[in-house]
Amino acid sequence: MTALLLALCFLLGVILTACKNTEPNSVPATALPPATLQMATNTPEPTPTATPIPAVLTVNGIGIPLAYFEDELSRYKISFAQGEAAPADPEAITAVTDYLTEQLLLASAARQEAYHAGPEEVDKRLQELTAKLGSAEKLNEWTSANYYDAEQFRFFIALGAEAAWQRDKILASIPDATEQVRARQIFSTNEASINQAYNNLNAGTDFAQLAKNFNPDTGGELGWFPRGYLLIPAIEEFAFSAGLGAHSAVIQSDIGYHIIEVTDKDPRHPLTTDAKLSLQAKALAAWLQDAKSRASITLNLP
């Protein structure tokens, strides 16, 4: 389930986002219109801490009742597209457990920062969802078809709001601009060819010309990239440590052979959208891993 989080569309947010990659127990996003349940504003609020005892999963004192867990498992199974085989129970249980654990870790941290989604906020979100859907009846139909009762739906709206609050705080830690390097490469899948290119470079052949010979479409251009963005750490390590105009020795990777030349450096270069999303996903994954290592987690599956 941690892997699901790297896709960066995870978590409930303002509504319980129905996306298999982010909320394993919901139908696909296209199947859930923006919606809300019609509820009286004086309905007692079943917050994530006020759960029946015993809870099947508890993280830092916030528990998930067995009935809620089982319904979440059912939602996960129906989230797969028609004709796509749902995973077997052991795999599905692991996926749901991981997902809920991460939600609870985030919500717990939000509460430590004094953010709590109480009854008034849940009511407000429900009213907004109802307005977007068009009627409470339509939302009631959807929640019923997806194993939610009114109390459970409010519970997960509160949990999702708190988790999303903490998630957004983590994502916001990635700046719009950061230290970056611009580089190009000579790339080949043939070891003999790349070794010959390396010898030619050392004999004075122009790097740009060799790069274009090997990669005519791009000229070997890698563009600007920040630390932690490239999939080949050895290339990134060289790029950030070498001076302008320096080229590397032959670097072997899983896809072939590379020679890197550093063409520019900037201590504060604007991140591309793709680079920022990648760094945000890594920051979120690192936060969750650290939080999980320090958390008090109990799991009591029947």
C-alpha positions as CSV (number, residue, x, y, z in Angstrom):
1,M,0.0,0.0,0.0
2,T,3.0,2.3,0.6
3,A,3.6,2.0,-3.1
4,L,0.2,3.3,-3.8
5,L,1.0,6.4,-1.9
6,L,3.9,7.3,-4.3
7,A,1.4,7.8,-7.0
8,L,0.7,11.0,-5.2
9,C,-3.2,10.8,-5.8
10,F,-3.7,9.1,-2.5
11,L,-5.9,10.0,0.6
12,L,-9.4,11.1,1.2
13,G,-9.1,14.9,1.2
14,V,-12.2,16.9,1.2
15,I,-14.3,13.9,0.2
16,L,-13.5,10.3,0.3
17,T,-11.7,10.2,-3.0
18,A,-12.9,7.1,-4.7
19,C,-9.6,6.0,-6.5
20,K,-8.2,2.5,-6.3
21,N,-4.6,3.8,-6.2
22,T,-5.3,6.1,-3.3
23,E,-8.2,4.7,-1.4
24,P,-8.1,0.9,-1.7
25,N,-11.7,0.5,-0.6
26,S,-13.5,2.8,-2.9
27,V,-14.9,2.6,-6.4
28,P,-13.0,4.4,-9.2
29,A,-13.1,8.2,-9.1
30,T,-15.3,8.3,-12.2
31,A,-17.9,6.3,-10.4
32,L,-18.3,8.7,-7.5
33,P,-19.8,12.1,-8.3
34,P,-18.9,14.8,-5.7
35,A,-21.5,13.9,-3.1
36,T,-22.7,14.2,0.4
37,L,-25.0,12.6,2.9
38,Q,-27.9,14.6,4.3
39,M,-27.6,14.6,8.0
40,A,-28.8,16.6,10.9
41,T,-26.1,18.9,12.2
42,N,-26.8,17.8,15.8
43,T,-25.9,14.2,15.0
44,P,-23.3,13.0,17.5
45,E,-19.9,12.9,15.8
46,P,-18.2,9.5,15.6
47,T,-14.6,10.8,15.5
48,P,-11.7,8.4,14.8
49,T,-10.9,8.2,18.5
50,A,-14.4,7.4,19.6
51,T,-14.6,3.9,18.1
52,P,-16.1,0.8,19.5
53,I,-13.8,-1.5,21.6
54,P,-12.0,-3.6,20.7
55,A,-10.6,-2.0,17.5
56,V,-9.1,-4.3,14.9
57,L,-6.4,-1.7,14.1
58,T,-5.1,1.0,16.4
59,V,-2.4,3.5,15.5
60,N,-1.3,6.0,18.2
61,G,-4.6,5.6,20.0
62,I,-6.9,6.0,17.0
63,G,-8.8,2.8,16.2
64,I,-10.7,1.2,13.4
65,P,-13.5,-1.1,14.5
66,L,-13.7,-4.6,12.9
67,A,-17.0,-3.8,11.1
68,Y,-15.3,-0.7,9.5
69,F,-12.3,-2.7,8.5
70,E,-14.4,-5.4,6.9
71,D,-16.4,-2.8,4.9
72,E,-13.2,-1.1,3.8
73,L,-12.0,-4.5,2.6
74,S,-15.2,-4.9,0.6
75,R,-14.8,-1.5,-1.0
76,Y,-11.2,-2.4,-1.9
77,K,-12.4,-5.5,-3.7
78,I,-15.1,-3.7,-5.7
79,S,-12.7,-0.9,-6.7
80,F,-11.1,-3.1,-9.4
81,A,-12.4,-2.5,-12.9
82,Q,-14.9,-5.0,-14.4
83,G,-12.9,-8.0,-15.8
84,E,-9.9,-7.2,-13.6
85,A,-9.3,-9.8,-11.0
86,A,-9.3,-8.7,-7.4
87,P,-6.5,-9.9,-5.2
88,A,-6.9,-12.9,-2.9
89,D,-7.9,-12.2,0.7
90,P,-4.4,-12.2,2.2
91,E,-3.1,-9.7,-0.3
92,A,-6.3,-7.5,0.0
93,I,-6.1,-7.6,3.8
94,T,-2.5,-6.4,3.7
95,A,-3.3,-3.6,1.2
96,V,-6.2,-2.4,3.4
97,T,-4.2,-2.6,6.6
98,D,-1.3,-0.6,5.1
99,Y,-3.6,2.0,3.7
100,L,-5.5,2.5,6.9
101,T,-2.3,2.5,8.9
102,E,-1.0,5.3,6.8
103,Q,-4.3,7.3,7.1
104,L,-4.2,6.9,10.8
105,L,-0.5,7.9,11.0
106,L,-1.3,11.1,9.1
107,A,-4.4,11.8,11.1
108,S,-2.5,11.3,14.4
109,A,0.1,13.8,13.4
110,A,-2.5,16.3,12.4
111,R,-4.1,16.0,15.8
112,Q,-0.7,16.6,17.5
113,E,-0.6,19.8,15.5
114,A,-4.0,20.7,17.0
115,Y,-6.0,20.0,13.8
116,H,-9.1,18.0,14.4
117,A,-12.1,17.5,12.0
118,G,-15.0,17.8,14.4
119,P,-18.8,17.6,13.9
120,E,-19.2,21.0,12.4
121,E,-16.5,20.5,9.8
122,V,-17.8,17.1,8.8
123,D,-21.3,18.6,8.5
124,K,-20.0,21.3,6.3
125,R,-18.2,18.8,4.0
126,L,-21.4,16.7,3.8
127,Q,-23.4,19.8,2.8
128,E,-20.9,20.7,0.1
129,L,-20.9,17.2,-1.2
130,T,-24.7,17.1,-1.3
131,A,-24.8,20.4,-3.2
132,K,-22.3,19.1,-5.8
133,L,-24.2,15.8,-6.2
134,G,-27.6,17.4,-6.5
135,S,-29.4,15.6,-3.7
136,A,-28.8,13.7,-0.5
137,E,-30.7,10.7,-2.0
138,K,-28.0,10.2,-4.7
139,L,-25.3,10.2,-2.1
140,N,-27.3,7.8,0.1
141,E,-27.6,5.5,-2.9
142,W,-23.8,5.5,-3.4
143,T,-22.9,5.1,0.2
144,S,-25.3,2.2,0.5
145,A,-23.9,0.5,-2.5
146,N,-20.4,1.0,-1.2
147,Y,-20.9,-0.5,2.3
148,Y,-21.1,2.8,4.2
149,D,-23.7,3.6,6.9
150,A,-24.1,7.2,8.0
151,E,-21.9,6.9,11.1
152,Q,-19.1,5.1,9.3
153,F,-19.2,7.7,6.4
154,R,-18.8,10.5,8.9
155,F,-16.0,8.7,10.6
156,F,-14.0,8.3,7.3
157,I,-14.7,11.9,6.3
158,A,-13.2,13.1,9.5
159,L,-10.3,10.7,9.2
160,G,-9.7,11.6,5.6
161,A,-9.8,15.3,6.3
162,E,-7.2,15.0,9.1
163,A,-5.0,12.8,7.0
164,A,-5.2,15.1,4.1
165,W,-4.3,18.1,6.3
166,Q,-1.1,16.5,7.4
167,R,-0.3,15.2,3.9
168,D,-0.6,18.7,2.4
169,K,1.7,20.0,5.1
170,I,4.3,17.5,4.1
171,L,3.9,18.2,0.4
172,A,4.2,21.9,1.0
173,S,7.7,21.3,2.4
174,I,9.0,20.9,-1.2
175,P,9.9,24.4,-2.5
176,D,9.1,25.7,-6.0
177,A,12.8,26.1,-6.7
178,T,15.9,24.2,-5.4
179,E,19.5,23.4,-6.3
180,Q,19.6,21.7,-9.7
181,V,22.1,20.6,-12.4
182,R,21.8,20.5,-16.1
183,A,23.6,17.7,-17.9
184,R,23.7,15.6,-21.1
185,Q,24.8,12.1,-21.8
186,I,26.3,9.7,-24.3
187,F,24.2,6.6,-24.0
188,S,24.6,3.2,-25.5
189,T,23.5,-0.4,-24.8
190,N,26.7,-1.6,-26.3
191,E,29.7,-1.7,-24.0
192,A,32.3,-1.7,-26.8
193,S,30.7,1.4,-28.4
194,I,30.6,3.4,-25.1
195,N,34.2,2.5,-24.3
196,Q,35.2,3.8,-27.7
197,A,33.3,7.0,-27.1
198,Y,35.1,7.4,-23.8
199,N,38.5,7.0,-25.5
200,N,37.5,9.5,-28.1
201,L,36.5,12.0,-25.5
202,N,39.8,11.7,-23.8
203,A,41.5,12.2,-27.1
204,G,39.7,15.5,-27.6
205,T,36.5,14.7,-29.5
206,D,33.6,17.2,-28.7
207,F,31.2,15.8,-26.2
208,A,28.1,17.4,-27.9
209,Q,28.9,15.8,-31.2
210,L,29.4,12.4,-29.8
211,A,26.2,12.7,-27.8
212,K,24.3,13.6,-31.0
213,N,25.9,10.7,-32.8
214,F,24.7,8.2,-30.2
215,N,21.3,9.9,-29.5
216,P,20.3,12.0,-32.6
217,D,16.8,12.9,-31.4
218,T,17.8,14.5,-28.1
219,G,21.5,15.0,-28.4
220,G,21.7,13.3,-25.0
221,E,20.1,16.2,-23.3
222,L,19.0,15.3,-19.7
223,G,17.7,18.8,-18.8
224,W,17.6,20.3,-15.3
225,F,17.1,18.0,-12.4
226,P,17.2,18.2,-8.5
227,R,18.7,15.8,-6.1
228,G,16.6,12.7,-5.6
229,Y,14.9,12.9,-9.0
230,L,16.9,10.6,-11.3
231,L,16.4,6.9,-11.2
232,I,20.2,6.2,-11.5
233,P,21.9,7.5,-8.3
234,A,25.4,7.2,-9.8
235,I,24.5,9.7,-12.5
236,E,23.1,12.1,-10.0
237,E,26.0,11.7,-7.7
238,F,28.5,12.6,-10.4
239,A,26.4,15.5,-11.7
240,F,26.2,17.3,-8.4
241,S,29.8,16.7,-7.4
242,A,31.6,17.5,-10.7
243,G,32.5,20.9,-12.1
244,L,31.0,22.5,-15.3
245,G,32.3,20.8,-18.4
246,A,33.5,17.8,-16.6
247,H,32.6,14.4,-17.9
248,S,32.3,11.1,-16.1
249,A,33.8,7.7,-16.6
250,V,31.5,5.1,-18.1
251,I,28.6,4.5,-15.7
252,Q,26.8,1.2,-16.1
253,S,23.1,1.0,-15.2
254,D,20.3,-1.5,-15.7
255,I,19.4,0.0,-19.0
256,G,22.9,0.4,-20.5
257,Y,26.0,2.6,-20.4
258,H,26.3,6.3,-19.8
259,I,28.9,9.1,-19.9
260,I,27.7,12.3,-18.3
261,E,28.7,15.9,-18.9
262,V,27.7,18.7,-16.6
263,T,26.6,21.8,-18.6
264,D,25.1,24.1,-16.0
265,K,24.4,24.5,-12.3
266,D,21.9,26.7,-10.4
267,P,21.6,26.9,-6.6
268,R,17.9,27.8,-7.0
269,H,16.3,26.7,-10.2
270,P,12.5,26.3,-10.6
271,L,11.3,22.8,-10.4
272,T,9.3,21.3,-13.3
273,T,5.9,20.0,-12.4
274,D,7.0,16.4,-12.8
275,A,10.1,17.0,-10.7
276,K,8.1,18.6,-7.9
277,L,5.5,15.9,-7.9
278,S,8.3,13.3,-7.7
279,L,10.0,15.0,-4.8
280,Q,6.7,15.4,-3.0
281,A,5.9,11.7,-3.4
282,K,9.4,10.8,-2.0
283,A,8.9,13.2,0.9
284,L,5.6,11.7,1.8
285,A,6.9,8.1,1.5
286,A,9.9,9.0,3.7
287,W,7.6,10.7,6.3
288,L,5.3,7.7,6.5
289,Q,8.2,5.3,6.8
290,D,9.7,7.3,9.7
291,A,6.3,7.8,11.4
292,K,5.5,4.1,11.2
293,S,8.9,3.2,12.8
294,R,8.0,5.3,15.8
295,A,4.3,4.7,16.0
296,S,2.4,2.5,18.5
297,I,0.5,0.1,16.2
298,T,-1.7,-2.9,17.2
299,L,-3.4,-5.2,14.8
300,N,-5.9,-7.8,16.0
301,L,-7.4,-9.5,13.0
302,P,-9.8,-12.4,13.8
